[in-house]
Amino acid sequence: MMKKTAYIINTSRGPVVDEKALYEALKEKKIAGTGLDVFEKEPIDPTNPLINLDNIVMTPHIASASIDTRIAMAMMAAMNVIAVFDGREPPNAVNPEMRARAQKY
């Protein structure tokens, strides 16, 4: 259902994309290309047919491995820890309801 000019980018989790279906779509030029940082099986199997295509960009699950990104990740974690110790809600809490629940104990 995608346009032939579409690109699929997956940096979340490998199983989000069906690699067999993706391979067929790329091989048959049903979509323009893909960028993958994650795969169904990691590390990627060297016999995976995706490797031989020319309309794919792959990275070995290191898309966030820049110095700037890692510094930002560390700062975010530190700010969340400081907030908890100060009795505040962590700014990046994924499930803030669990903090209130934990405080009951």
C-alpha positions as CSV (number, residue, x, y, z in Angstrom):
1,M,0.0,0.0,0.0
2,M,3.0,2.3,0.1
3,K,4.1,4.5,-2.8
4,K,7.0,3.4,-4.9
5,T,8.9,6.4,-3.6
6,A,8.5,5.4,0.0
7,Y,11.3,4.5,2.4
8,I,10.9,2.4,5.5
9,I,13.1,3.5,8.4
10,N,13.3,1.2,11.5
11,T,15.4,2.2,14.5
12,S,13.0,0.7,17.1
13,R,12.9,-3.1,17.3
14,G,13.8,-5.6,14.6
15,P,10.5,-7.6,14.6
16,V,8.5,-4.4,13.9
17,V,9.4,-5.1,10.2
18,D,8.8,-8.4,8.5
19,E,12.2,-8.8,6.8
20,K,11.0,-11.4,4.3
21,A,8.2,-9.1,3.1
22,L,10.6,-6.1,3.1
23,Y,13.1,-8.0,1.0
24,E,10.5,-8.9,-1.6
25,A,9.2,-5.2,-1.7
26,L,12.8,-3.9,-2.1
27,K,13.8,-6.5,-4.7
28,E,10.6,-5.9,-6.7
29,K,11.1,-2.1,-6.4
30,K,7.6,-1.8,-4.8
31,I,9.2,0.7,-2.4
32,A,12.3,2.9,-3.0
33,G,14.4,1.8,-0.1
34,T,14.9,1.2,3.6
35,G,17.2,2.2,6.5
36,L,17.6,-0.3,9.3
37,D,19.4,-0.1,12.5
38,V,17.7,-3.1,14.0
39,F,17.0,-6.6,12.7
40,E,14.8,-9.6,13.5
41,K,17.9,-11.4,14.5
42,E,21.0,-9.6,15.9
43,P,23.6,-9.5,14.9
44,I,22.3,-9.8,11.4
45,D,22.9,-13.2,9.8
46,P,25.6,-12.8,7.1
47,T,23.4,-14.9,4.8
48,N,20.5,-12.5,5.2
49,P,19.4,-11.6,1.6
50,L,18.9,-7.9,2.6
51,I,22.6,-7.5,2.7
52,N,22.9,-7.9,-1.1
53,L,20.4,-5.2,-2.0
54,D,21.5,-1.8,-3.2
55,N,18.5,0.1,-2.0
56,I,19.2,-0.4,1.7
57,V,21.3,1.3,4.3
58,M,22.1,-0.7,7.4
59,T,23.9,0.1,10.7
60,P,24.7,-2.4,13.4
61,H,22.2,-1.2,16.0
62,I,24.3,1.8,16.8
63,A,22.2,4.7,15.5
64,S,22.5,6.5,18.9
65,A,26.2,5.9,19.3
66,S,27.4,9.5,18.8
67,I,29.2,11.4,21.5
68,D,26.6,14.1,21.5
69,T,23.7,11.6,21.8
70,R,25.4,9.6,24.6
71,I,26.2,12.8,26.6
72,A,22.5,13.8,26.2
73,M,21.4,10.4,27.4
74,A,23.6,10.5,30.4
75,M,22.4,14.1,31.2
76,M,18.8,13.0,30.9
77,A,19.3,10.1,33.2
78,A,21.1,12.3,35.8
79,M,18.3,14.9,35.7
80,N,15.8,12.2,36.4
81,V,17.8,10.9,39.3
82,I,18.2,14.4,40.8
83,A,14.5,15.0,40.4
84,V,13.6,11.8,42.4
85,F,16.1,12.7,45.2
86,D,14.6,16.2,45.3
87,G,11.1,14.6,45.7
88,R,10.0,15.8,42.3
89,E,8.5,13.9,39.4
90,P,11.2,12.7,37.0
91,P,10.9,14.8,33.8
92,N,11.1,11.8,31.6
93,A,9.0,9.3,33.6
94,V,7.4,6.7,31.3
95,N,5.0,5.5,33.9
96,P,4.6,8.2,36.6
97,E,1.7,6.3,38.2
98,M,4.2,3.7,39.5
99,R,6.1,6.3,41.5
100,A,2.9,7.2,43.5
101,R,2.2,3.5,43.9
102,A,5.8,2.9,45.2
103,Q,5.5,5.7,47.7
104,K,2.8,3.9,49.5
105,Y,5.3,1.3,50.6
